Amino acid sequence: MIYKFLQTLHDMILESGIYQICNGFIADEGYKIIIMILISFVFMYLAIAKGFEPLLLLPISFGILLTNLPDAAMYHSYLFEGNIDYGRILHEGGLLDILYMGVKLQIYPPLIFLGIGAMTDFSPLIANPKSFILGAAAQGGIFFTFIGAALFGFTAQEAGAISIIGGADGPTAIYVSSKLLGGGGFDVETGTIALAAYTYMALVPIIQPPIMKALTTKKERLVRMGQLRPVSKTEKIIFPIAVTVVVTLIVPSAAPLVGMLMFGNLLKESGCCDRLVKTAQNELMNIITIFLGISVGATTTAEKIINPKFGGVIVLGVLAFSFGTASGVLFGKLMYLATRGKVNPLIGSAGVSAVPMAARVSQKVGQQYDPTNYLLMHAMGPNVAGVIGSAVAAGVLLNIIPY
């Protein structure tokens, strides 16, 4: 009896995560587990204590914790390599493997866009169509970074996945990276792209102001813009339909993101689908956010993070975001000149797709020089245009890069 008890105790010790970590140190791997667990704690702290994109950063960080705990068996990266057998995943996979299927099948990001569309007011963009130019210009960071990543030695697929960080749009980054990196065998993973994208989105108030101030003069920052015209309900209803048709005809690959974004907006503006709008804005959005965050976090394993190329992702990610901000501001300066001082270049920085944080930064920087200058609604035009622009840029990348 005592022998059986001791044997059971021995077996439990050998199967415990603590033993796996200690044994891993002998094989020079245990330290990686400790590092990844500490990284998950850092991101939990940033989400909870600092409020950095908590709705997604907290699920992602907990997914990192779960996937790196020894023998938790909730996510198995080998199941998603090569030609994916989804039947095998359903039979052999853990909980996070099954949830991650929604990312690999490109289900979660379009549904997130549905919710975003249902919460977005495109009136500032409709009232001032010139904002489209600023939203498009701010996507320049994506294409500059694509070239830079290729020069750094990343493959075309990896470069495309990294460059989309410049759009400052988490769901778009996840959508593009899951497609381009779907075959496996890359040093960069969807989880690392998502982690970088949401980290930089949370750092918008820190990254953007120095760039905005460096590229504008005090005279430009003091520009007051005229009040936007009222937008009719008819215009609001026609807008999502027209954008869907035009964008899909030009860039068919962008249809899943743009189509769902505009469908959500049409539900909102139609005024006849209140129940569907509330579901898209709340229950559906919240459920998909949880599934998306924790399953993407699960792909962030030690071999993907403790890797020199991850450092490259971090550096290129901040460059992508900075170039996007700079491109928007510089185009804002061109519009300032073209309109003879009627456009404040600060609103160009809002062309990145961090809604509404980037627009608030434009407002905040402007009010540092004139507390009575209200740029928020003007900045919302390029800001919501950036959401469309990032989806179109994603479609362009998917068209030109084989996957």
C-alpha positions as MATLAB code, in Angstrom:
seq = 'MIYKFLQTLHDMILESGIYQICNGFIADEGYKIIIMILISFVFMYLAIAKGFEPLLLLPISFGILLTNLPDAAMYHSYLFEGNIDYGRILHEGGLLDILYMGVKLQIYPPLIFLGIGAMTDFSPLIANPKSFILGAAAQGGIFFTFIGAALFGFTAQEAGAISIIGGADGPTAIYVSSKLLGGGGFDVETGTIALAAYTYMALVPIIQPPIMKALTTKKERLVRMGQLRPVSKTEKIIFPIAVTVVVTLIVPSAAPLVGMLMFGNLLKESGCCDRLVKTAQNELMNIITIFLGISVGATTTAEKIINPKFGGVIVLGVLAFSFGTASGVLFGKLMYLATRGKVNPLIGSAGVSAVPMAARVSQKVGQQYDPTNYLLMHAMGPNVAGVIGSAVAAGVLLNIIPY';
ca = [
       0.000    0.000    0.000;
       2.787    2.415    0.956;
       4.703    1.427   -2.197;
       1.693    2.187   -4.408;
       1.193    5.529   -2.677;
       4.853    6.470   -3.177;
       4.695    5.313   -6.806;
       1.592    7.468   -7.409;
       3.259   10.418   -5.739;
       6.364    9.875   -7.871;
       4.280    9.785  -11.054;
       2.455   12.978  -10.059;
       5.766   14.760   -9.502;
       7.091   13.631  -12.893;
       3.934   14.885  -14.593;
       3.820   18.231  -12.793;
       4.608   21.504  -14.499;
       7.171   22.331  -11.808;
       9.152   19.204  -12.690;
       8.917   20.061  -16.404;
      10.350   23.524  -15.766;
      13.160   22.178  -13.559;
      13.909   19.435  -16.053;
      13.818   22.046  -18.802;
      16.608   23.983  -17.140;
      18.804   20.934  -17.559;
      17.995   20.956  -21.289;
      18.506   24.744  -21.390;
      14.798   25.322  -22.110;
      13.264   25.964  -18.702;
      14.380   29.589  -18.615;
      12.308   30.258  -21.755;
       9.161   29.114  -19.968;
       9.895   31.450  -17.064;
      10.546   34.375  -19.444;
       7.278   33.818  -21.314;
       5.279   33.621  -18.093;
       6.885   36.873  -16.917;
       6.087   38.499  -20.273;
       2.439   37.506  -19.819;
       2.485   39.131  -16.375;
       3.938   42.348  -17.817;
       1.165   42.613  -20.400;
      -1.467   41.819  -17.778;
      -0.064   44.690  -15.711;
      -0.161   47.065  -18.684;
      -3.765   46.081  -19.421;
      -5.080   46.215  -15.840;
      -3.008   48.930  -14.172;
      -2.250   51.183  -17.138;
      -5.381   50.592  -19.219;
      -3.434   49.783  -22.421;
      -6.061   48.300  -24.786;
      -7.350   46.091  -21.923;
     -10.227   44.506  -23.845;
      -7.782   42.644  -26.074;
      -4.418   42.921  -24.335;
      -5.703   41.144  -21.215;
      -7.117   38.108  -23.106;
      -3.951   37.978  -25.236;
      -1.686   38.077  -22.180;
      -3.679   35.323  -20.455;
      -3.476   33.252  -23.641;
       0.317   33.678  -23.504;
       0.260   32.397  -19.920;
      -1.887   29.358  -20.733;
       0.094   28.272  -23.768;
       3.449   28.494  -21.981;
       2.488   26.599  -18.823;
       4.124   23.153  -19.165;
       1.851   20.330  -20.331;
      -1.300   22.453  -20.227;
      -2.020   20.947  -23.681;
      -4.459   23.679  -24.669;
      -2.642   24.742  -27.847;
      -0.491   22.659  -30.195;
       1.331   24.635  -32.878;
       2.096   21.552  -34.991;
      -1.614   21.115  -35.726;
      -1.572   24.379  -37.706;
       1.490   23.712  -39.840;
       1.312   22.887  -43.542;
      -2.049   21.697  -44.837;
      -4.277   22.080  -41.810;
      -6.554   19.128  -40.997;
      -9.428   20.746  -39.115;
     -11.025   17.377  -38.406;
      -7.865   16.319  -36.616;
      -7.883   19.534  -34.598;
     -11.457   18.877  -33.468;
     -10.515   15.358  -32.332;
      -7.015   15.901  -30.932;
      -6.807   19.611  -30.173;
      -7.162   21.415  -26.894;
      -9.596   24.223  -26.123;
      -7.394   26.964  -27.549;
      -6.689   24.926  -30.698;
     -10.421   24.812  -31.365;
     -10.909   28.516  -30.632;
      -7.930   29.387  -32.837;
      -9.690   27.800  -35.798;
     -11.796   30.973  -35.916;
      -8.625   32.945  -36.639;
      -7.226   30.511  -39.214;
     -10.573   30.378  -41.002;
     -10.675   34.215  -41.001;
     -13.958   34.338  -39.059;
     -13.152   36.512  -36.037;
     -11.623   39.653  -37.656;
     -14.546   40.291  -40.076;
     -17.006   39.842  -37.199;
     -15.009   42.369  -35.162;
     -15.352   44.738  -38.134;
     -19.109   44.134  -38.094;
     -19.192   45.385  -34.504;
     -16.913   48.333  -35.303;
     -19.186   49.318  -38.183;
     -22.215   49.196  -35.907;
     -20.486   51.596  -33.494;
     -18.977   54.007  -36.033;
     -20.436   57.303  -37.191;
     -19.126   58.147  -40.658;
     -20.771   61.588  -40.676;
     -17.481   63.541  -40.316;
     -16.094   61.682  -43.330;
     -19.241   62.163  -45.410;
     -19.359   65.863  -44.505;
     -15.725   66.332  -45.522;
     -14.811   63.777  -48.239;
     -11.297   65.239  -48.456;
     -10.654   63.298  -45.259;
     -10.414   60.187  -47.424;
      -7.099   61.513  -48.735;
      -5.657   61.809  -45.236;
      -6.917   58.352  -44.298;
      -5.294   56.911  -47.416;
      -2.051   58.852  -46.909;
      -1.614   57.489  -43.395;
      -1.448   53.971  -44.856;
       1.887   54.943  -46.385;
       3.572   53.532  -43.294;
       2.387   50.067  -44.307;
       4.081   50.122  -47.689;
       7.271   51.849  -46.509;
       7.641   49.192  -43.819;
       6.949   46.371  -46.262;
      10.012   47.453  -48.240;
      12.047   47.912  -45.045;
      11.120   44.451  -43.723;
      12.151   42.873  -47.026;
      15.519   44.644  -46.785;
      15.888   43.288  -43.218;
      15.727   39.756  -44.618;
      12.123   38.858  -43.856;
      10.208   36.842  -46.444;
       7.480   38.571  -48.473;
       4.814   36.933  -46.293;
       6.521   37.994  -43.068;
       7.132   41.511  -44.413;
       3.456   41.861  -45.332;
       2.326   40.673  -41.903;
       4.718   43.051  -40.122;
       3.939   46.068  -42.307;
       0.186   45.919  -41.614;
       1.003   46.960  -38.025;
       1.375   50.457  -39.507;
      -2.379   50.596  -40.042;
      -2.875   50.599  -36.247;
      -5.779   48.185  -36.664;
      -5.582   45.002  -34.590;
      -8.258   42.909  -36.362;
      -6.780   43.796  -39.760;
      -3.293   42.819  -38.564;
      -4.619   39.483  -37.330;
      -6.579   38.882  -40.545;
      -3.627   39.598  -42.851;
      -1.029   37.742  -40.765;
      -3.234   34.655  -40.372;
      -3.592   34.491  -44.155;
       0.006   35.240  -45.103;
       1.547   33.076  -42.371;
      -1.124   30.387  -42.463;
       1.104   27.692  -43.930;
       3.498   27.749  -40.984;
       7.268   27.476  -41.181;
       7.827   31.188  -40.521;
       9.864   32.828  -37.762;
       6.996   35.289  -37.213;
       3.565   34.213  -35.936;
       0.117   35.812  -35.855;
       0.350   36.119  -32.081;
       3.527   38.207  -32.206;
       2.031   40.472  -34.883;
      -1.130   40.962  -32.799;
       0.881   41.629  -29.655;
       2.959   44.309  -31.390;
      -0.097   45.856  -33.087;
      -2.148   46.234  -29.918;
       0.850   47.431  -27.918;
       1.498   50.250  -30.375;
      -2.203   51.096  -30.575;
      -2.147   51.559  -26.816;
       0.913   53.812  -27.146;
      -0.726   56.207  -29.625;
      -0.749   59.119  -27.106;
       2.987   58.641  -26.553;
       4.242   57.942  -30.085;
       2.234   60.430  -32.129;
       2.618   63.875  -30.443;
       6.410   64.229  -30.933;
       6.045   63.358  -34.638;
       3.130   65.760  -35.062;
       5.014   68.634  -33.414;
       8.217   67.941  -35.337;
       6.476   68.106  -38.719;
       4.252   71.156  -38.164;
       4.758   74.809  -37.346;
       3.015   76.669  -34.546;
       1.048   78.644  -37.144;
      -0.262   75.410  -38.665;
      -1.225   73.970  -35.278;
      -3.285   77.081  -34.504;
      -5.498   76.753  -37.587;
      -9.218   76.740  -36.785;
     -11.389   74.719  -39.119;
     -14.955   75.646  -40.039;
     -17.950   73.757  -38.695;
     -18.861   70.586  -40.602;
     -22.135   70.576  -42.522;
     -25.051   68.417  -41.311;
     -25.298   64.991  -42.952;
     -28.698   63.625  -43.964;
     -29.963   60.147  -43.117;
     -30.125   59.316  -46.828;
     -26.407   60.053  -47.186;
     -25.635   57.891  -44.169;
     -27.556   54.956  -45.680;
     -26.086   55.304  -49.167;
     -22.502   55.638  -47.897;
     -21.910   52.044  -46.653;
     -23.559   50.574  -49.746;
     -21.495   52.747  -52.104;
     -18.211   52.064  -50.276;
     -18.841   48.309  -50.334;
     -19.501   48.312  -54.079;
     -16.586   50.577  -55.021;
     -13.962   48.954  -52.776;
     -14.989   45.399  -53.672;
     -14.861   46.150  -57.390;
     -11.392   47.683  -57.074;
      -9.848   45.420  -54.391;
     -11.912   42.194  -54.070;
      -9.577   40.845  -51.348;
     -10.728   43.634  -49.033;
     -14.385   42.562  -49.278;
     -14.526   40.447  -46.070;
     -13.318   43.336  -43.887;
     -14.857   46.310  -45.689;
     -18.077   44.416  -46.409;
     -18.668   43.507  -42.762;
     -17.630   46.984  -41.594;
     -20.156   48.594  -43.916;
     -22.846   46.021  -43.159;
     -22.566   46.850  -39.458;
     -22.787   50.556  -40.268;
     -25.806   50.050  -42.522;
     -27.578   48.199  -39.708;
     -26.911   51.190  -37.445;
     -27.925   53.907  -39.899;
     -30.998   52.131  -41.255;
     -32.833   52.719  -37.968;
     -34.890   49.546  -38.384;
     -32.591   46.901  -36.867;
     -32.087   48.013  -33.280;
     -31.881   44.455  -31.906;
     -29.224   43.465  -34.443;
     -27.272   46.664  -33.833;
     -27.234   46.091  -30.070;
     -26.093   42.494  -30.569;
     -23.317   43.536  -32.965;
     -22.164   46.338  -30.647;
     -22.280   44.329  -27.433;
     -22.824   40.558  -27.131;
     -21.299   39.478  -30.452;
     -18.411   41.954  -30.224;
     -17.595   40.911  -26.658;
     -17.722   37.173  -27.350;
     -15.545   37.410  -30.453;
     -13.089   39.706  -28.647;
     -12.605   37.092  -25.906;
     -12.180   34.217  -28.377;
      -9.876   36.228  -30.623;
      -7.663   37.566  -27.857;
      -7.068   34.394  -25.873;
      -6.555   32.179  -28.940;
      -4.145   34.624  -30.617;
      -2.234   34.926  -27.354;
      -1.924   31.143  -27.296;
       0.194   31.230  -30.471;
       2.823   33.367  -28.714;
       5.213   30.620  -27.736;
       8.820   30.889  -26.576;
      10.360   29.974  -29.924;
       8.496   32.872  -31.570;
       9.314   35.497  -28.927;
      12.823   34.536  -27.787;
      14.044   34.946  -31.317;
      16.130   37.710  -32.964;
      13.403   38.224  -35.566;
      10.918   39.214  -32.874;
      13.167   42.179  -32.116;
      12.906   43.047  -35.789;
       9.105   42.903  -35.557;
       9.122   45.334  -32.620;
      11.454   47.800  -34.362;
       9.658   47.626  -37.704;
       6.281   47.869  -35.979;
       7.091   51.196  -34.360;
       8.601   52.438  -37.635;
       5.439   51.426  -39.493;
       3.274   53.311  -37.036;
       5.581   56.342  -37.047;
       5.738   56.459  -40.856;
       1.944   56.210  -41.011;
       1.558   59.125  -38.622;
       4.155   61.167  -40.506;
       2.536   60.431  -43.888;
      -0.826   61.654  -42.621;
       0.622   64.839  -41.150;
       2.649   65.621  -44.296;
      -0.427   65.214  -46.465;
      -2.248   67.458  -44.000;
       0.428   70.091  -44.661;
      -0.176   69.762  -48.412;
      -3.895   70.289  -47.833;
      -3.067   73.262  -45.623;
      -1.175   74.813  -48.538;
      -3.769   73.820  -51.148;
      -6.630   75.336  -49.128;
      -4.593   78.408  -48.146;
      -4.562   77.642  -44.458;
      -8.059   76.181  -43.968;
      -6.925   72.664  -42.944;
      -5.048   72.000  -39.703;
      -2.307   69.432  -40.530;
      -2.645   67.878  -37.056;
      -5.778   66.029  -38.156;
      -3.664   64.067  -40.659;
      -2.158   62.000  -37.849;
      -5.640   60.624  -37.125;
      -5.539   58.842  -40.486;
      -4.139   55.767  -38.753;
      -6.913   53.399  -37.794;
      -6.834   53.746  -34.004;
     -10.414   54.917  -33.480;
     -11.099   57.205  -31.653;
      -7.790   57.485  -29.803;
      -5.839   59.006  -32.707;
      -8.527   61.665  -33.219;
      -8.368   62.525  -29.521;
      -4.593   62.942  -29.783;
      -5.093   65.445  -32.646;
      -7.526   67.342  -30.446;
      -5.209   67.254  -27.437;
      -2.135   68.475  -29.308;
      -4.135   71.258  -30.961;
      -5.501   72.449  -27.631;
      -2.005   72.653  -26.190;
      -1.550   75.712  -28.447;
      -5.142   76.988  -28.387;
      -7.419   75.619  -25.643;
     -10.507   76.856  -27.506;
      -9.691   75.067  -30.777;
     -11.859   71.954  -31.240;
     -10.428   69.589  -33.840;
     -12.034   66.340  -32.678;
     -14.860   66.093  -35.216;
     -12.553   67.174  -38.043;
     -10.019   64.528  -36.952;
     -12.720   61.844  -36.845;
     -13.048   62.143  -40.639;
      -9.535   60.865  -41.419;
      -9.753   58.536  -38.422;
     -12.735   56.556  -39.735;
     -11.300   56.853  -43.257;
      -8.233   55.108  -41.847;
     -10.363   52.104  -40.867;
     -11.458   51.749  -44.484;
      -7.946   52.541  -45.707;
      -6.296   49.861  -43.582;
      -8.774   47.263  -44.849;
      -8.071   48.301  -48.453;
      -4.308   48.192  -47.792;
      -4.781   44.695  -46.385;
      -6.549   43.688  -49.593;
      -3.706   45.110  -51.694;
      -1.102   43.144  -49.685;
      -3.103   39.954  -50.063;
      -3.320   40.561  -53.804;
       0.401   41.100  -54.384;
       1.864   38.561  -51.930;
       1.435   34.819  -52.632;
       0.183   32.749  -49.695;
];
